[in-house]
Amino acid sequence: MAADVLITDWKEAPRVRLLADHPVAQGGRYVLCWLQQALRARDNAVIDAAVHLGNALNLPVLVYHGIREDYPYASDRLHRFILGASVDLGISCRERGLACVQHVDHAERREKGLVHRLAADAAAVVLEDQPTFVARWQAQRVAERAQVPVFAVNAACLVPPALIGDGVRGRSGFLRRHEPERTAWSQWKDERPDVTPYAGELPFAPDRLEELDLDALVADLAIDHSLPVSTMHPPGRAAAEERLARLVADVLPGYASARNDATRSEGASGLSPYLHFGVLGPREIMAAVNSATAGGQHKRKLADELLGFREWFHYQATQLQAPEQYDRIASWARQTLADHASDARPEQETLAAMLAGETRDETWNAGQRQFLVDGWMHNNLRMYWCKRIIAWTPTPEAAWATACYLNDRLSLDGRDPSTYGNIAAMFAGSPSERERAIYGRVATRGDGSTRNRAGGEAWLAAAASRPAPQLSVPAEVPVDPYLTGEATV
Ligand SMILES: Cc1cc2nc3c(=O)[nH]c(=O)nc-3n(C[C@H](O)[C@H](O)[C@H](O)COP(=O)(O)OP(=O)(O)OC[C@H]3O[C@@H](n4cnc5c(N)ncnc54)[C@H](O)[C@@H]3O)c2cc1C
């Protein structure tokens, strides 16, 4: 019955997958809505699915968001951003008539297996359908152990990836299926809870985040304190709304031509961190874009990036067992890179020099310093940045691991389907006519699109010498415990 309510009858049913098929638990106290990355209370299909199911079962929804100390790359930067989003999520859920409880894991208040314990008191579980990184692996583990139905819901995309169907290989084929769906999926209406908010027993004492000094809390945790909070991307919903307003007023009117210019601070929206952590969703952004007065070419370009590229990479990730791994790269590219794996690499850089943005390459350092200071890098620099790593590391596999590691650790928008999809595109793309050392037929890239602009030289020199935090340097690029199966929920 629970399956019908969401999988067949609900208006957003194509967003929903049944991860664990069990009967609804009789005597369950609530429908558990477990959020990992979709950290917003409105326009959130995960919450809406839980409310819809709760109404059908005459049960309240319990929204839960927790943050652990031990996820890969946990740092002041990521933790503070996530906690800022979580505070606003809790406040807005309560305004929406939903109970929302939070937990910040630390040594004195460790709560082992909290999601499993919350699920044990639930009639059903609704969680996020995220195709990469911790959110994907943890959802799978919870579904494996649950004794109640578990539904995974996509809130990250405007068009549910399932509507595209399996096996679409190229972006043009994807767009042919994606574009006709966009208008229908642009509308949303938050589901209204019919049941009073859950106020019953809990298996733990929640943190009241809105009453805590979050900076002090973060300072006290066993996480990477060498990576500071980004001032360019402050945490929280108000900061995300400010960026969205800035997109409409200052960025969109020139977007189609200015987005490639790394030297212009208003050339791009800077929204990707808020999208990655779900503080804003693509429907809300597209609604703002569509009602703006900017010219059609700018709106179309923004839609092409936000929907045509971002959702393409999401779709790709849903089609892969391990989107984070090197073997996702096109086979011709792996072959040509393997053919050149033993080529001399005279330009190699150390991990310490790359991490610090102190390599011999000024343009690369300029991009890396954006990662270090802002927790974000301009798209045009990211392409050059990624290509160069191939020449600087001993093997193509090491280049892949290094690019993912730097992007994931430093960038607020890292660990995303767009991370691994874009890095894979830099390692493959269209084969070059010319066969070069190290790269084989993988195209290389120069820095002329920034350096040759008026003022480009001076901008790069200044960007490459921005004071940057000194980071802890691992002996080698760490292997992710989730990919090796060593981590637990
Ligand atoms: C090597 C490499 C690594 C990248 N790593 C990431 C990453 O970790 N996370 C991430 O979100 N994006 C990544 N991108 C894509 C892109 O660079 C960023 O999305 C963009 O720079 C974010 O800045 P913005 O929000 O100002 O973009 P805008 O130009 O304002 O675009 C608006 C939104 O469209 C989406 N978008 C724009 N360009 C792309 C693109 N090429 N691919 C997918 N979506 C896009 C983003 O969600 C972005 O927020 C990477 C690109 C490259 C080449």
The ligand as an ORCA input file, in Angstrom:
! r2SCAN-3c Opt
* xyz 0 1
  C      37.348     19.951    -13.935
  C      36.000     20.460    -13.523
  C      35.513     20.171    -12.262
  C      34.237     20.610    -11.888
  N      33.788     20.301    -10.629
  C      32.528     20.677    -10.262
  C      32.038     20.348     -8.972
  O      32.734     19.747     -8.165
  N      30.764     20.704     -8.664
  C      29.979     21.412     -9.535
  O      28.829     21.720     -9.194
  N      30.425     21.745    -10.759
  C      31.682     21.418    -11.148
  N      32.149     21.766    -12.374
  C      31.237     22.471    -13.306
  C      31.309     24.009    -13.249
  O      32.642     24.417    -13.303
  C      30.658     24.574    -11.996
  O      29.360     24.046    -11.850
  C      30.545     26.085    -12.083
  O      31.812     26.648    -12.252
  C      29.909     26.596    -10.820
  O      29.953     27.987    -10.793
  P      28.649     28.833    -10.918
  O      27.633     28.359     -9.972
  O      29.044     30.261    -10.860
  O      28.187     28.487    -12.403
  P      27.217     29.259    -13.388
  O      27.951     29.513    -14.648
  O      26.575     30.404    -12.742
  O      26.133     28.147    -13.738
  C      24.917     27.981    -12.995
  C      24.840     26.553    -12.539
  O      24.853     25.690    -13.662
  C      25.556     24.501    -13.345
  N      26.720     24.346    -14.209
  C      27.452     25.306    -14.811
  N      28.440     24.763    -15.538
  C      28.349     23.436    -15.371
  C      29.085     22.317    -15.853
  N      30.148     22.426    -16.656
  N      28.719     21.094    -15.447
  C      27.664     20.912    -14.636
  N      26.929     21.915    -14.167
  C      27.262     23.166    -14.524
  C      26.017     24.621    -11.907
  O      25.085     23.981    -11.088
  C      26.013     26.122    -11.685
  O      25.852     26.485    -10.355
  C      33.436     21.358    -12.771
  C      33.946     21.665    -14.044
  C      35.217     21.225    -14.418
  C      35.713     21.560    -15.790
*
